[in-house]
């Protein structure tokens, strides 16, 4: 059937699918456009149902939205990785049957990458895609319709209606006169009369053509064969017959193998609608002696769509030995009914083998009635505990029990003969299993111990190659730059640390390599981001309350302002919270000063004082916070920069 099947996800493109269905149904007809695999009844193999539905069409449209590839199920697994996912089944069936598959990308959704698809869907990326856009719906859906018309071929184009006033047909061709005889021909004189006769015949034929509408045309010469009667000019074109349903059964008979009494056998009878219209169905069993045949699964229901398939599962349960016959009739409102002949055989049980007569002893007196035996007591056959990372797995095996309970947690358990359950624990605990039944109850204890956590790795107090610290900086003014900086240890040579600094945001920049001593107070110049005071002091030489430093080596600021005098001292201990966490720190205060050299014109822009407040955390190996204030010769603040640790990444 030259149909069009629309494959879509309801939580990704349901709105587009409904709108596209209306557009295609209005152009190609509702009987040729399908959106869903409907009528899958309980007990039906839904894989066969989907493959049959897709096989009945000539084109499969796959609507691909932003979440077509990434949608997950309730367990967090990507739905496209599920072999039973409807979208995957529909697309795989079309690709396997060489049905034309047209990917349709919704609102600029990207085409899925080859490696992101399951192996059976990877041929999809080689199909030319079409785009649909709700802002340009008429244009993009029209382009899709033109693509489908090319695929379905010229036979799918609507037949043009006949014109009310058709143009007259072209006049009959003029019959040329036969060539004149040559001078040496014996028919020299007859050739002139023959040419004249040909001209007369041509003139008469032309007059008959021009007067073909007269009520009494001239009679046809006896020597000419009768001409076929031309159709009337205004006769209406013959209407196409309406579409009808046509039911086809795979087999006309259903013969059950011989079975023993008390047994049941089943057969599946498959039905297919190969017509162009849906079939309204009604199924009945006739001539069913003793009700031995019955329909236990009906996937057909009241109707079967065009090109669809369904089945009836019939059970044979004989009541007595013998042969059985019945018929399953499937009738429709229009068209011939369909019938299956049902037959089965029930075998009689074998006759008992006659035995030699034996002497019947005198019956002993009946024993006195005994009280019914007491129900068996429940038993716990095994009870084990297996350590897990966050608890223990308890496995048990019991008998004669109708109720199980594990205390202090989780309480009631499924009353199965054997089972294993996971019990969350943070410390060793004694668990008690109680089994209860009609014969009483019993209990047994087991010690459950969770697996201890692995020992914490030994962390060096000094920085190690590959360790990374990420800081976020901000300034005092609205125009001050806000940056994200990354410092990564390249190598450590004794007490000297080589590290790379790179700007991550707002605009990434190439890394800069610097070295600095870990045991000596110094200022490190990073260029655009300015100075940093002894970043490794907390790792190599944690300062004490009496720490003081003078004549600290200080580079030029911005490569221009030099001759600095820098001193530093410990200013106490504090608990500091930054985005990377809360740390115990030692606070150091640093002053760098110089004399102004720029004159009065530079009083407000020439830096003469840089003040640092730095908080060192030995567990972070680096400072976790730094506030740097730069003042001009006029004592006005040029800038105040705040550095805060955001993240520490181990090797």
Secondary structure, DSSP 8 states (H G I E B T S, - for coil): ---EEEE--HHHHHHHHHHHHHHHHHHH-GGGEE-S-----TTS-HHHHHHHHHHT-SEEEEEE-TTTTT-B-TTS-BGGG-TT-HHHHHHHHHHHTT-EEEEEEETT-----GGGS-GGGGGGGGS--EEE-GGGHHHHHHHHHHHHHHHH-GGGS------TT-----------------TT-TTHHHHHHHHHHHHHHHHHHHHHHHTTTSSS-----TTS--------TT------------EEES-SEEE---EETT--EEEEEEEEE-SSS-EEEEEEEES-GGG-EEEEEESSTTEE-TT-EEEEEEEE--SSSEEEEEEEEEEESSS--EEEEEEEEEE-------------------------------EEEEEEEEEETTEEEEEEEEES-SEEEEETTTEEE---SEEEEEEE-SS-EEEEEEEEETTEEEEEEEEE------------SS--TT-EEEEEEE-SSTTS--EEEEEEEEEEETTEEEEEEEEEESS----EEEEEESSS-BEEE-GGG-EEE-TTHHHHS---TT-EE-S-B---BTTTB---EEEEEEEEEEEEEETTEEEEEEEEEEEEE----S-GGGTTTSEEEEEEEEEE-TTTSSEEEEEEEEEETTS-EEEEEEEEEEEEE--
